[in-house]
Amino acid sequence: MLLNKPPAFGMIDVKDMTAVNIIYQFIKDRLPTQRDPALVGNPIRVTEAAQKYGVNHANLSRWADAGMIRIINRRNRFLELDEADVALVVAIFKEARQHTTPRRAAWVLKTAMDTA
């Protein structure tokens, strides 16, 4: 079975692929792959990052716990993350979110981070 993509992307074979892998194949060329050097090592609290990047703080905490975002400092109820990782992960998630449900977008994010 072949799935048509928009003309600029051609065709892909989806016979043995999951929905998440299909979506990832559609958008992988548009996903950022590098962290912003200006933000590397810059600590940002989860609540501040949630406001700045427009995502739920629970997602950021989950992504940090899963190892997708580097934790710079964890003390009491405060979690400081590497802002470069936050920016990269949020950009991938938002691109995936434009094409699918939030749950599948999270799986696309995991796939993208696992292949990076």
N, C-alpha and C positions, 0 to 999 in steps of 0.2 A: 504494500500500500504506500503510495506517495502522497505527501501533503504539499499543496502549493503554498509557497511563501510569497510575500510581495515580490514583484518582478526583480528588484535589486538583489534579492537574496537567493533566487533560483529554487531548486527542489531539494528536499531531504527525504531519506527513507525512514519511515516511522514504524515499520513493522514490529520491531522488538524494543521500542522505546516507551518509557512512561511519559505521562503528560508533562511532568517537571523537566525531563530531559528534552522533550520537544521544545518547550518554551525556552530552555537554556540555549539550545541550538539556534533558535530564532534570534536571540538577542546577544549572544556571547561576543560578537564583534563590536557591539556598542557599549560594552561594560568597561568601566575603568579597571586598570590592572595595577597601577602604581599609586603608592601613597604620596600625598603632597609633602615634599621635603620641608616646606616652610612650617608644617604642622607637626612633624615628627617629634615626639617627646614632649609635646605641649600638653600638660594635664588639663582635663576638663571634667567637671563633675557631671554625673548622670543627668541630674535635673537641668543643668545649664545646657548640656548637649541636646537633650530632648527639645528644649525650647528653640535653640539655635538651628537645629537640623530638621525640626518638624516631625519627630517620631515619638512614639510612646516610650517613657523611661523604662517600662517593664521589658520592652523589646531590647533596649540597650543593655540592660542588666543580664538578660538571657544570653545575648550574643557574647557578652564578656565572659560569662560563666562557661559558655561553650568553646571559648578560646578564639573566637573570631576577632575580638577587640582586646588589645593588650590592657591589662589593669596596671596602672602606675602605682596606685596606693589604695588600700582598702583598710579603713579604720571605722570602728563603730558602725554607724549607719551611712557613712559617706563612701562613695566609690568614685575614684578619679581614674579616668580612661585616657588613653593616647588619642588625641584629637585626630591625628592622621588616619588611624584605624577607623574611628567613628565616621569620618567623612567618606572613606572608601566603602565601608559596609552599607551606610545609608544610601549612597549613590547607586550601588548595585541593587539594593532592596527596592528603591523607588523606581528604577528602570523596570525591574521585574513586575512590580505592582501595576504598572501601566498596562500590562498584558495579561494579568491573571488575578486570582483571588489572593488575599493576604497570606493565607496558609501556603498556597503553592509558591508565592513569591518568597516566602521564608525558605522553602526547600530549594528554590532556584539559587538563593543566596548561599545556602550550604553547599550546593553543587559547585558554584563559582569559587567559593573559598577553598574547597577541597581540591580543585584542579589548579589553583594558583600556585 
